[in-house]
Protein backbone atom coordinates (compact mmCIF):
# COMPACT_ATOMS: atom_id res chain seq x y z
CA UNK A 1 0.00 0.00 0.00
CA UNK A 2 2.79 2.43 0.93
CA UNK A 3 4.62 1.79 -2.35
CA UNK A 4 1.39 2.43 -4.28
CA UNK A 5 0.87 5.77 -2.55
CA UNK A 6 4.48 6.82 -3.16
CA UNK A 7 4.28 5.80 -6.83
CA UNK A 8 1.08 7.81 -7.29
CA UNK A 9 2.72 10.86 -5.73
CA UNK A 10 5.73 10.49 -7.99
CA UNK A 11 3.54 10.30 -11.08
CA UNK A 12 1.79 13.51 -10.06
CA UNK A 13 5.17 15.14 -9.64
CA UNK A 14 6.30 13.85 -13.01
CA UNK A 15 3.29 15.39 -14.69
CA UNK A 16 4.10 18.78 -13.26
CA UNK A 17 7.32 19.04 -15.25
CA UNK A 18 6.05 17.85 -18.65
CA UNK A 19 5.75 21.25 -20.30
CA UNK A 20 5.66 19.81 -23.81
CA UNK A 21 4.43 16.23 -24.22
CA UNK A 22 5.12 16.42 -27.96
CA UNK A 23 8.86 16.89 -27.42
CA UNK A 24 11.16 13.87 -27.19
CA UNK A 25 13.23 14.68 -24.10
CA UNK A 26 15.14 11.40 -24.41
CA UNK A 27 16.01 11.23 -28.11
CA UNK A 28 19.56 10.19 -27.27
CA UNK A 29 20.96 12.47 -29.98
CA UNK A 30 21.02 16.18 -30.86
CA UNK A 31 17.82 17.61 -32.27
CA UNK A 32 18.58 20.71 -34.36
CA UNK A 33 17.36 24.06 -33.10
CA UNK A 34 17.47 27.53 -34.58
CA UNK A 35 18.76 30.23 -32.24
CA UNK A 36 15.65 32.40 -32.18
CA UNK A 37 15.44 33.30 -28.48
CA UNK A 38 18.32 35.75 -28.20
CA UNK A 39 19.53 33.82 -25.15
CA UNK A 40 22.99 32.42 -24.54
CA UNK A 41 23.35 28.64 -24.88
CA UNK A 42 26.92 27.80 -23.87
CA UNK A 43 28.87 24.62 -23.22
CA UNK A 44 32.40 24.01 -22.01
CA UNK A 45 34.35 21.43 -23.98
CA UNK A 46 37.81 19.88 -24.03
CA UNK A 47 38.69 20.82 -27.60
CA UNK A 48 38.78 17.22 -28.82
CA UNK A 49 35.64 17.33 -30.95
CA UNK A 50 35.75 18.15 -34.65
CA UNK A 51 33.21 20.29 -36.48
CA UNK A 52 31.11 17.29 -37.51
CA UNK A 53 30.95 16.08 -33.88
CA UNK A 54 29.49 19.29 -32.48
CA UNK A 55 25.86 20.34 -32.68
CA UNK A 56 27.01 23.87 -33.44
CA UNK A 57 23.57 25.20 -34.37
CA UNK A 58 22.41 24.29 -30.86
CA UNK A 59 24.99 26.61 -29.30
CA UNK A 60 25.70 30.32 -29.29
CA UNK A 61 29.02 30.01 -27.42
CA UNK A 62 31.63 27.29 -26.92
CA UNK A 63 34.31 27.45 -24.20
CA UNK A 64 37.57 25.55 -24.61
CA UNK A 65 38.83 24.13 -21.31
CA UNK A 66 41.45 24.69 -20.07
CA UNK A 67 44.43 26.94 -20.47
CA UNK A 68 46.50 27.41 -17.31
CA UNK A 69 49.43 29.51 -16.10
CA UNK A 70 53.11 28.77 -15.39
CA UNK A 71 55.00 30.00 -12.36
CA UNK A 72 54.10 30.06 -8.67
CA UNK A 73 50.88 28.12 -8.14
CA UNK A 74 51.12 26.31 -11.46
CA UNK A 75 49.01 23.17 -11.78
CA UNK A 76 50.97 20.05 -10.85
CA UNK A 77 49.98 18.46 -14.15
CA UNK A 78 51.64 21.29 -16.07
CA UNK A 79 55.10 20.87 -14.55
CA UNK A 80 56.60 19.30 -17.68
CA UNK A 81 55.23 22.06 -19.90
CA UNK A 82 56.32 24.84 -17.58
CA UNK A 83 59.75 23.28 -17.04
CA UNK A 84 60.23 23.16 -20.80
CA UNK A 85 59.19 26.81 -21.09
CA UNK A 86 61.56 27.82 -18.28
CA UNK A 87 64.42 25.93 -19.89
CA UNK A 88 63.82 27.71 -23.17
CA UNK A 89 62.72 31.17 -21.99
CA UNK A 90 63.94 31.43 -18.42
CA UNK A 91 61.80 32.22 -15.41
CA UNK A 92 61.19 35.76 -16.63
CA UNK A 93 59.85 34.37 -19.88
CA UNK A 94 57.51 31.81 -18.34
CA UNK A 95 56.23 32.93 -14.91
CA UNK A 96 52.69 34.35 -14.91
CA UNK A 97 52.33 33.46 -18.59
CA UNK A 98 50.07 30.87 -20.17
CA UNK A 99 51.28 27.29 -19.87
CA UNK A 100 51.34 26.67 -23.61
CA UNK A 101 53.91 25.81 -26.23
CA UNK A 102 54.09 23.99 -29.55
CA UNK A 103 53.42 20.64 -27.84
CA UNK A 104 50.38 21.44 -25.70
CA UNK A 105 46.85 20.17 -26.60
CA UNK A 106 45.57 23.66 -27.45
CA UNK A 107 47.55 23.58 -30.69
CA UNK A 108 45.45 20.80 -32.20
CA UNK A 109 42.33 22.17 -30.48
CA UNK A 110 42.77 25.53 -32.19
CA UNK A 111 43.06 23.89 -35.60
CA UNK A 112 39.73 22.20 -34.91
CA UNK A 113 38.26 25.53 -33.77
CA UNK A 114 39.13 27.06 -37.13
CA UNK A 115 37.08 24.34 -38.85
CA UNK A 116 34.26 24.70 -36.32
CA UNK A 117 34.04 28.42 -37.04
CA UNK A 118 33.86 27.70 -40.77
CA UNK A 119 30.95 25.32 -40.22
CA UNK A 120 29.19 27.53 -37.66
CA UNK A 121 30.14 31.19 -38.30
CA UNK A 122 27.68 32.42 -35.67
CA UNK A 123 29.41 30.49 -32.89
CA UNK A 124 31.53 32.48 -30.44
CA UNK A 125 34.47 30.44 -29.15
CA UNK A 126 36.42 31.42 -26.05
CA UNK A 127 39.16 29.78 -24.01
CA UNK A 128 38.82 29.26 -20.27
CA UNK A 129 41.88 29.93 -18.09
CA UNK A 130 42.15 28.18 -14.72
CA UNK A 131 39.45 25.74 -13.70
CA UNK A 132 39.32 23.47 -10.66
CA UNK A 133 42.92 22.66 -9.72
CA UNK A 134 44.23 25.05 -12.36
CA UNK A 135 43.36 28.38 -10.75
CA UNK A 136 45.99 28.49 -8.02
CA UNK A 137 48.34 30.69 -10.08
CA UNK A 138 45.85 33.58 -9.83
CA UNK A 139 46.56 33.87 -6.11
CA UNK A 140 50.22 34.62 -6.87
CA UNK A 141 49.81 37.45 -9.37
CA UNK A 142 46.33 38.99 -9.13
CA UNK A 143 47.29 41.30 -6.26
CA UNK A 144 50.50 42.56 -7.91
CA UNK A 145 50.17 45.13 -10.72
CA UNK A 146 53.45 44.22 -12.42
CA UNK A 147 52.69 40.50 -12.40
CA UNK A 148 49.13 41.10 -13.60
CA UNK A 149 50.53 43.05 -16.53
CA UNK A 150 52.67 40.06 -17.54
CA UNK A 151 49.66 37.75 -17.44
CA UNK A 152 47.40 40.16 -19.34
CA UNK A 153 49.98 40.62 -22.08
CA UNK A 154 50.38 36.86 -22.36
CA UNK A 155 46.62 36.51 -22.87
CA UNK A 156 46.54 39.29 -25.47
CA UNK A 157 49.42 37.71 -27.36
CA UNK A 158 47.58 34.40 -27.32
CA UNK A 159 44.39 35.94 -28.71
CA UNK A 160 46.34 37.72 -31.39
CA UNK A 161 47.88 34.47 -32.63
CA UNK A 162 44.81 32.24 -32.15
CA UNK A 163 42.35 33.89 -34.47
CA UNK A 164 39.51 31.39 -33.98
CA UNK A 165 39.07 32.67 -30.43
CA UNK A 166 36.54 35.40 -29.67
CA UNK A 167 37.63 35.98 -26.09
CA UNK A 168 38.60 34.56 -22.71
CA UNK A 169 36.75 33.04 -19.76
CA UNK A 170 38.46 33.53 -16.39
CA UNK A 171 37.89 30.47 -14.21
CA UNK A 172 39.33 31.71 -10.94
CA UNK A 173 36.40 29.92 -9.40
CA UNK A 174 36.79 30.94 -5.76
CA UNK A 175 38.97 33.99 -5.06
CA UNK A 176 39.78 34.30 -1.31
CA UNK A 177 39.60 30.51 -0.74
CA UNK A 178 40.82 27.82 -3.13
CA UNK A 179 39.38 25.01 -0.96
CA UNK A 180 42.60 22.99 -1.15
CA UNK A 181 42.74 22.77 -4.92
CA UNK A 182 45.71 20.75 -6.16
CA UNK A 183 46.58 19.90 -2.56
CA UNK A 184 47.41 23.37 -1.22
CA UNK A 185 45.43 25.98 0.70
CA UNK A 186 45.45 29.50 -0.75
CA UNK A 187 43.42 32.67 -0.52
CA UNK A 188 43.00 35.89 1.44
CA UNK A 189 40.52 38.80 1.61
CA UNK A 190 42.91 40.83 -0.56
CA UNK A 191 42.01 38.60 -3.49
CA UNK A 192 38.73 40.46 -3.88
CA UNK A 193 40.52 43.60 -5.00
CA UNK A 194 42.92 41.56 -7.10
CA UNK A 195 39.95 40.01 -8.88
CA UNK A 196 38.47 43.44 -9.64
CA UNK A 197 41.81 44.77 -10.93
CA UNK A 198 42.44 41.71 -13.07
CA UNK A 199 39.07 41.89 -14.80
CA UNK A 200 39.36 45.65 -15.31
CA UNK A 201 42.78 45.34 -16.93
CA UNK A 202 41.75 42.43 -19.12
CA UNK A 203 38.75 44.39 -20.38
CA UNK A 204 40.94 47.41 -21.18
CA UNK A 205 43.46 45.19 -22.98
CA UNK A 206 40.73 43.45 -25.01
CA UNK A 207 39.32 46.82 -26.02
CA UNK A 208 42.74 47.93 -27.29
CA UNK A 209 43.24 44.67 -29.15
CA UNK A 210 39.82 45.01 -30.75
CA UNK A 211 40.63 48.51 -31.91
CA UNK A 212 43.83 47.15 -33.40
CA UNK A 213 42.24 44.37 -35.47
CA UNK A 214 38.59 45.43 -35.80
CA UNK A 215 37.15 42.71 -33.58
CA UNK A 216 35.12 42.65 -30.36
CA UNK A 217 36.45 40.30 -27.69
CA UNK A 218 34.37 38.63 -25.01
CA UNK A 219 35.40 38.53 -21.36
CA UNK A 220 33.46 36.14 -19.14
CA UNK A 221 34.03 34.63 -15.73
CA UNK A 222 32.88 31.39 -14.10
CA UNK A 223 32.02 31.43 -10.40
CA UNK A 224 30.48 29.09 -7.85
CA UNK A 225 26.85 29.27 -6.84
CA UNK A 226 27.78 30.72 -3.43
CA UNK A 227 30.13 33.44 -4.70
CA UNK A 228 27.72 36.22 -3.69
CA UNK A 229 27.54 36.63 0.08
CA UNK A 230 28.71 33.77 2.26
CA UNK A 231 32.37 33.24 2.91
CA UNK A 232 33.52 34.27 -0.60
CA UNK A 233 31.41 37.44 -0.83
CA UNK A 234 32.91 38.50 -4.15
CA UNK A 235 32.45 42.14 -5.23
CA UNK A 236 30.48 41.43 -8.39
CA UNK A 237 28.88 44.85 -8.23
CA UNK A 238 32.36 46.16 -9.10
CA UNK A 239 33.32 43.35 -11.49
CA UNK A 240 30.26 43.06 -13.72
CA UNK A 241 30.94 46.29 -15.69
CA UNK A 242 34.00 44.60 -17.19
CA UNK A 243 32.47 41.25 -18.19
CA UNK A 244 29.96 40.18 -20.80
CA UNK A 245 28.63 37.24 -18.79
CA UNK A 246 29.07 35.50 -15.46
CA UNK A 247 28.71 31.74 -15.76
CA UNK A 248 27.13 30.56 -12.50
CA UNK A 249 28.28 27.04 -11.64
CA UNK A 250 24.95 26.09 -10.10
CA UNK A 251 25.93 22.47 -9.49
CA UNK A 252 28.18 20.45 -7.15
CA UNK A 253 25.98 21.24 -4.16
CA UNK A 254 26.76 17.73 -2.93
CA UNK A 255 29.40 15.20 -3.82
CA UNK A 256 32.04 12.62 -2.91
CA UNK A 257 33.71 14.91 -0.37
CA UNK A 258 30.91 14.05 2.07
CA UNK A 259 28.95 10.93 3.02
CA UNK A 260 25.80 13.07 3.14
CA UNK A 261 23.60 12.06 0.22
CA UNK A 262 22.29 15.00 -1.76
CA UNK A 263 21.25 16.29 -5.15
CA UNK A 264 24.10 18.25 -6.70
CA UNK A 265 22.18 20.38 -9.19
CA UNK A 266 18.65 20.80 -7.82
CA UNK A 267 16.46 23.77 -8.72
CA UNK A 268 14.78 24.48 -5.38
CA UNK A 269 16.05 24.43 -1.81
CA UNK A 270 14.62 22.25 0.95
CA UNK A 271 15.56 21.29 4.51
CA UNK A 272 17.63 18.40 3.09
CA UNK A 273 18.88 20.50 0.14
CA UNK A 274 20.15 23.83 1.53
CA UNK A 275 21.85 24.86 -1.72
CA UNK A 276 19.97 25.28 -5.00
CA UNK A 277 19.85 27.08 -8.31
CA UNK A 278 17.02 29.41 -7.32
CA UNK A 279 18.91 30.72 -4.30
CA UNK A 280 22.07 31.21 -6.35
CA UNK A 281 20.14 33.00 -9.07
CA UNK A 282 18.50 35.37 -6.60
CA UNK A 283 21.80 36.19 -4.90
CA UNK A 284 23.46 37.03 -8.21
CA UNK A 285 20.50 39.12 -9.33
CA UNK A 286 20.82 41.19 -6.16
CA UNK A 287 24.24 42.55 -7.19
CA UNK A 288 24.44 42.59 -10.98
CA UNK A 289 22.34 43.01 -14.14
CA UNK A 290 20.19 39.98 -14.86
CA UNK A 291 21.12 39.91 -18.54
CA UNK A 292 24.74 39.09 -17.66
CA UNK A 293 23.85 36.05 -15.53
CA UNK A 294 24.07 32.63 -17.20
CA UNK A 295 22.75 29.66 -15.18
CA UNK A 296 24.68 26.40 -14.99
CA UNK A 297 23.49 22.95 -16.08
CA UNK A 298 25.31 19.70 -15.31
CA UNK A 299 25.89 17.08 -17.98
CA UNK A 300 27.19 14.73 -15.29
CA UNK A 301 25.73 13.12 -12.18
CA UNK A 302 26.78 12.38 -8.59
CA UNK A 303 25.70 9.38 -6.55
CA UNK A 304 26.15 7.23 -3.47
CA UNK A 305 25.80 3.52 -2.77
CA UNK A 306 24.84 1.67 0.42
CA UNK A 307 22.61 4.57 1.46
CA UNK A 308 21.43 4.13 5.05
CA UNK A 309 20.37 5.99 8.20
CA UNK A 310 17.69 7.98 6.36
CA UNK A 311 15.77 10.24 8.71
CA UNK A 312 12.91 10.02 6.20
CA UNK A 313 12.69 6.40 4.96
CA UNK A 314 11.05 7.56 1.72
CA UNK A 315 13.80 10.09 0.94
CA UNK A 316 17.38 8.87 0.30
CA UNK A 317 18.59 12.48 0.43
CA UNK A 318 18.15 12.36 4.20
CA UNK A 319 20.69 9.54 4.57
CA UNK A 320 24.39 8.79 4.29
CA UNK A 321 26.22 6.68 1.74
CA UNK A 322 29.51 5.68 0.16
CA UNK A 323 31.10 6.58 -3.18
CA UNK A 324 34.04 4.18 -3.46
CA UNK A 325 33.46 1.54 -6.11
CA UNK A 326 30.41 3.36 -7.47
CA UNK A 327 30.48 5.12 -10.84
CA UNK A 328 33.77 6.76 -11.66
CA UNK A 329 33.91 5.54 -15.27
CA UNK A 330 36.35 8.12 -16.59
CA UNK A 331 35.50 10.39 -13.67
CA UNK A 332 35.90 10.46 -9.91
CA UNK A 333 34.25 8.17 -7.34
CA UNK A 334 30.47 8.46 -7.35
CA UNK A 335 30.42 10.37 -10.63
CA UNK A 336 28.66 9.51 -13.91
CA UNK A 337 28.35 11.11 -17.31
CA UNK A 338 24.76 11.72 -18.39
CA UNK A 339 25.44 9.70 -21.54
CA UNK A 340 26.49 6.78 -19.30
CA UNK A 341 23.20 6.90 -17.42
CA UNK A 342 21.24 6.84 -20.68
CA UNK A 343 20.54 3.24 -21.61
CA UNK A 344 21.82 1.90 -18.29
CA UNK A 345 19.83 3.65 -15.58
CA UNK A 346 17.55 5.83 -17.75
CA UNK A 347 15.50 4.55 -20.67
CA UNK A 348 14.48 6.17 -23.94
CA UNK A 349 11.17 7.29 -22.43
CA UNK A 350 12.72 8.68 -19.26
CA UNK A 351 11.93 5.57 -17.23
CA UNK A 352 14.28 3.81 -14.83
CA UNK A 353 16.23 0.73 -15.93
CA UNK A 354 18.04 -2.15 -14.25
CA UNK A 355 16.38 -1.77 -10.87
CA UNK A 356 16.41 2.04 -10.83
CA UNK A 357 13.36 4.27 -10.49
CA UNK A 358 13.29 7.77 -11.94
CA UNK A 359 11.74 9.84 -9.18
CA UNK A 360 10.66 13.47 -9.15
CA UNK A 361 10.88 15.48 -5.93
CA UNK A 362 8.60 18.50 -6.15
CA UNK A 363 10.23 20.04 -3.07
CA UNK A 364 13.53 20.50 -4.92
CA UNK A 365 12.05 20.66 -8.44
CA UNK A 366 14.32 17.91 -9.70
CA UNK A 367 14.49 14.26 -10.69
CA UNK A 368 16.81 11.63 -9.27
CA UNK A 369 17.50 7.91 -9.59
CA UNK A 370 16.93 5.43 -6.77
CA UNK A 371 17.61 1.70 -6.63
CA UNK A 372 15.75 0.28 -3.65
CA UNK A 373 17.44 -3.12 -3.64
CA UNK A 374 21.03 -1.85 -3.83
CA UNK A 375 20.32 1.40 -1.94
CA UNK A 376 21.91 3.48 -4.66
CA UNK A 377 21.10 7.14 -5.29
CA UNK A 378 22.09 9.26 -8.30
CA UNK A 379 21.28 12.95 -8.57
CA UNK A 380 21.39 14.32 -12.12
CA UNK A 381 20.03 17.02 -14.39
CA UNK A 382 17.07 15.38 -16.09
CA UNK A 383 16.26 17.00 -19.48
CA UNK A 384 12.86 17.99 -18.10
CA UNK A 385 14.56 19.83 -15.25
CA UNK A 386 17.01 21.44 -17.66
CA UNK A 387 14.06 22.79 -19.61
CA UNK A 388 12.79 24.38 -16.40
CA UNK A 389 16.19 25.99 -15.80
CA UNK A 390 16.02 27.52 -19.26
CA UNK A 391 12.53 28.81 -18.53
CA UNK A 392 13.76 30.33 -15.27
CA UNK A 393 16.43 32.17 -17.24
CA UNK A 394 13.79 33.53 -19.61
CA UNK A 395 11.30 34.44 -16.88
CA UNK A 396 13.95 36.35 -14.96
CA UNK A 397 15.42 38.01 -18.07
CA UNK A 398 18.79 36.34 -17.53
CA UNK A 399 21.47 35.94 -20.18
CA UNK A 400 20.80 32.24 -20.71
CA UNK A 401 22.19 28.84 -19.75
CA UNK A 402 25.55 27.08 -19.88
CA UNK A 403 26.68 23.51 -19.28
CA UNK A 404 29.65 21.50 -18.13
CA UNK A 405 30.70 19.63 -20.23
CA UNK A 406 29.73 18.90 -23.83
CA UNK A 407 31.40 15.50 -24.20
CA UNK A 408 29.39 14.18 -21.22
CA UNK A 409 26.07 14.60 -23.02
CA UNK A 410 24.41 12.47 -25.70
CA UNK A 411 22.41 15.44 -26.99
CA UNK A 412 19.48 15.31 -24.54
CA UNK A 413 20.75 17.99 -22.16
CA UNK A 414 21.73 20.45 -24.87
CA UNK A 415 18.38 19.87 -26.59
CA UNK A 416 16.56 20.68 -23.36
CA UNK A 417 18.63 23.83 -22.84
CA UNK A 418 17.45 25.09 -26.22
CA UNK A 419 13.86 24.08 -25.57
CA UNK A 420 13.88 25.86 -22.22
CA UNK A 421 15.10 29.22 -23.51
CA UNK A 422 12.57 29.11 -26.34
CA UNK A 423 14.66 28.32 -29.39
CA UNK A 424 12.80 26.89 -32.38
CA UNK A 425 13.08 23.15 -33.01
CA UNK A 426 13.59 22.54 -36.71
CA UNK A 427 11.32 19.96 -38.40
CA UNK A 428 12.64 17.05 -40.43
CA UNK A 429 13.14 17.86 -44.11
CA UNK A 430 10.64 16.39 -46.59
CA UNK A 431 12.09 13.40 -48.39
CA UNK A 432 11.40 14.86 -51.85
CA UNK A 433 14.23 17.14 -53.04
CA UNK A 434 13.58 19.90 -55.56
CA UNK A 435 14.21 18.67 -59.12
CA UNK A 436 14.37 21.04 -62.08
CA UNK A 437 12.76 18.43 -64.37
CA UNK A 438 9.83 17.69 -62.06
CA UNK A 439 6.38 19.18 -62.68
CA UNK A 440 4.98 20.77 -59.51
CA UNK A 441 1.45 21.85 -58.69
CA UNK A 442 0.23 24.40 -56.17
CA UNK A 443 0.72 23.07 -52.65
CA UNK A 444 3.52 20.61 -53.46
CA UNK A 445 6.25 20.60 -50.79
CA UNK A 446 9.97 19.91 -51.40
CA UNK A 447 13.35 20.32 -49.72
CA UNK A 448 15.95 22.73 -51.10
CA UNK A 449 19.22 23.53 -49.28
CA UNK A 450 17.75 22.39 -45.95
CA UNK A 451 14.71 24.63 -46.40
CA UNK A 452 11.07 23.53 -46.76
CA UNK A 453 9.46 25.04 -49.86
CA UNK A 454 5.85 24.99 -51.01
CA UNK A 455 4.77 25.63 -54.62
CA UNK A 456 2.43 28.60 -55.03
CA UNK A 457 1.30 27.52 -58.51
CA UNK A 458 2.04 25.07 -61.32
CA UNK A 459 5.67 25.18 -62.42
CA UNK A 460 8.53 23.20 -63.88
CA UNK A 461 12.23 24.14 -63.80
CA UNK A 462 11.56 27.19 -61.60
CA UNK A 463 14.61 27.31 -59.30
CA UNK A 464 13.77 28.45 -55.75
CA UNK A 465 14.85 32.01 -55.04
CA UNK A 466 14.65 34.33 -52.07
CA UNK A 467 12.31 36.88 -53.69
CA UNK A 468 8.88 37.00 -52.09
CA UNK A 469 7.14 36.85 -55.48
CA UNK A 470 8.93 33.64 -56.43
CA UNK A 471 6.87 30.57 -57.26
CA UNK A 472 8.16 28.90 -54.09
CA UNK A 473 7.04 29.88 -50.59
CA UNK A 474 9.77 29.33 -47.98
CA UNK A 475 8.34 27.58 -44.91
CA UNK A 476 11.59 27.65 -42.92
CA UNK A 477 14.60 25.52 -42.14
CA UNK A 478 14.70 21.78 -41.58
CA UNK A 479 17.14 18.96 -40.96
PyMOL commands that set and color helices and strands:
alter all, ss='L'
color gray80, all
select helices_A, chain A and resi 2-15+51-53+56-58+76-89+91-93+106-119+138-141+145-161+181-183+191-213+236-242+277-285+290-292+316-318+338-341+383-395+406-408+412-421
alter helices_A, ss='H'
color red, helices_A
select strands_A, chain A and resi 33-34+40-45+61-67+124-130+167-171+218-224+245-249+293-298+300-308+320-322+335-337+357-361+366-371+376-379+400-404+424-425+439-440+445-448+451-455+459-460+472-477
alter strands_A, ss='S'
color yellow, strands_A
deselect
rebuild
show_as cartoon
